[in-house]
Amino acid sequence: MWSAADSASLYGVPDWGSDYFSVDERGQVCVSANNGASAQVPLLDIIQGLEQRGHAMPVLLRIENILDRRISQINQSFADAIDKLNYRGQYRGVFPIKVNQQCHVIEEITKFGQQFHHGLEAGSKAELIIAMSQLQDPEACIVCNGYKDTEFVQLGLHAVKLGLKCFFVVETPSEIATIIEQSRALDVEPMIGVRVKLSSKVEGHWYEDSGDRSLFGLSTAQLIDVIDTLKQHKMLHCLQLMHFHIGSQIPNIRNIRTGVQEACRYYVDLKNEGAPLGYLDLGGGLAVDYTGASSNETHSRNYSLEEYCVDIVEGISEALDAHNIEHPIIITESGRATVAYSSVLLFNVLEVSHFRAHSLPEALPEHTSEITNNIWLTLKNFDKTDVQESCNDAIHYREEIRQLFKQGRVNVRELALAENIYLEILQRARRELPKFKRVPQELQNLDESLADIYYGNFSLFQSLPDAWAIDQVFPIMPIHRLDEKPQNSAVIADITCDSDGKIDLFANADGEQRTLALHDIKENQEYYLGVFLVGAYQETLGDLHNLFGDTHVVSVRLDSDGNYEMVEEIHGDSIGDVLSYVEYTPKELYEKFRVNAESAVKAGKINVGQRQTMLKAFKTSLEGYTYFEREES
Ligand SMILES: *Cc1c(COP(=O)(O)O)cnc(C)c1O
């Protein structure tokens, strides 16, 4: 007997799903914006609503109130820690725009975040322009990181003049001259920060880029230069913020504590140098538990949000109290942890390729080679033989029959028969694996090498670029039929024709595994998969590999009685759109095709009616979705 609850634990939903995702008794993944107790909406209902509104798969679904809730949770957790530890400063979060620049996301963060004075972090002129126009709250911070030219500095000074708290974080020594010069020219007192380069290293994916070799931040000598320059220009009083960022997705809380300790040493000495400071910005790094393992592995984290906040607040107050230094306003730049949960990529499965014997005859046909005979006997004697021995024999004979084929001594029909027998032997061996106390090493990869390939209607490069670029693990699972036991071990391929366009690394409670359990697909019924926790970084790092464009993006808002409202629907790129991104003009393409068709009419290859049909189809395609579209029934 298999239940929906078994599926929930198989896919680790309670581990990575936080309060937002769960499996109901009918075997459907549900989304909830508050907590387990409040209304839960099945994703399948939302998909049906999307299809009724003309949005075919794939779709990126944003759940607006999950984003709201994340912002509340981060702010509330800091407020609780501050309260509990009698910290005499406040918390001000800023969202780093680079993590998700989409207009609707930034608008929601600034609108909902206003009650907490949640601000924005900008790493370029373009991002600063977003921040300056989206924020009106004089209590919220804008933190400018990254390389800054004169124009960048002027923009930021205008923001200060308008009454916004816009900090320039000095990352390289050359910037300070520009800031001094421009603030004089515009007669604005700048709000200056310094980015220190900590020697503390962090575990996880960004290990190599942390510590002394990190790309950004001032070395100790450069820091002293900046202070002396500010003193010379009588501007040390403008130095109000100290910033550090030791890496993203920091899995181990110990690295965070060590970072805070080291940063406080700098903070104390900058104070002693005479800088007023008052703001301590700890950057990003708050990790998301993508695997649900609660461990210090790269795609997990060994701490909770509450623990993160308490450790930071406690670390700062302990370090500064010893020197009688006022508690600063704490800023963090959590990107990933703010937006990851609020987006889900949904797609349908188009086809499955099995590594199974297609059909086996009752008996071997006459006149087969000795090798085919041998592999056949290996199959017949499977039950009487050691599993490993059967596998070894099958592998050996398949090698031999391939040799015979290359030499022209057996035909492709016989090769197909022998390979079918081979697959049957290996599949039977795989079914025996659960009976082993210890699976022999050579058989351990059997599951992986016989895994089915499920072809999903999406592009890895467009929608999950980090899965390709840095082997990021995201929770992936069917969003329905979870009351049925998934019988197949699978990997997932996308529809780009790139052999890298596949997902073969999955999360489980122990960390990671190479295959995912999936159901047989049914005729006349779509099989939908969801990729979860994709709200951070994936949308804008994506590219146009094979010219698959942006998917449709739909934002929903859930209400307390289990209904939802579609608050925003953005149509994905059409084929004409993606062609224009690579400098084609759809109109010209159409015109060139028309000329081709007209010459074909002239040459008598097609008639005028056929020409019209072709032109119409060409035009429809230009306006259509770049992904696989089911024929309308
Ligand atoms: C990328 C980045 C962040 C965001 O980091 P997360 O780990 O996503 O929270 C914050 N600050 C700076 C300076 C960054 O470069």
The ligand as an SDF file (V2000), in Angstrom:
LIG
                    3D

 15 15  0  0  0  0  0  0  0  0999 V2000
   25.2650   38.4460   -4.5150 C   0  0  0  0  0  0  0  0  0  0  0  0
   25.3840   39.3310   -3.3740 C   0  0  0  0  0  0  0  0  0  0  0  0
   24.4580   39.2650   -2.3250 C   0  0  0  0  0  0  0  0  0  0  0  0
   23.3660   38.2370   -2.2450 C   0  0  0  0  0  0  0  0  0  0  0  0
   23.7940   37.0710   -1.6450 O   0  0  0  0  0  0  0  0  0  0  0  0
   22.7710   35.9250   -1.2120 P   0  0  0  0  0  0  0  0  0  0  0  0
   23.6480   34.8230   -0.8020 O   0  0  0  0  0  0  0  0  0  0  0  0
   21.9220   35.6290   -2.3950 O   0  0  0  0  0  0  0  0  0  0  0  0
   21.9630   36.4280   -0.0840 O   0  0  0  0  0  0  0  0  0  0  0  0
   24.5720   40.1780   -1.3070 C   0  0  0  0  0  0  0  0  0  0  0  0
   25.5540   41.1140   -1.3090 N   0  0  0  0  0  0  0  0  0  0  0  0
   26.4720   41.2000   -2.3050 C   0  0  0  0  0  0  0  0  0  0  0  0
   27.5200   42.2240   -2.2360 C   0  0  0  0  0  0  0  0  0  0  0  0
   26.4310   40.3010   -3.3520 C   0  0  0  0  0  0  0  0  0  0  0  0
   27.3550   40.3600   -4.3060 O   0  0  0  0  0  0  0  0  0  0  0  0
  1  2  1  0
  2  3  1  0
  2 14  2  0
  3  4  1  0
  3 10  2  0
  4  5  1  0
  5  6  1  0
  6  7  2  0
  6  8  1  0
  6  9  1  0
 10 11  1  0
 11 12  2  0
 12 13  1  0
 12 14  1  0
 14 15  1  0
M  END
$$$$
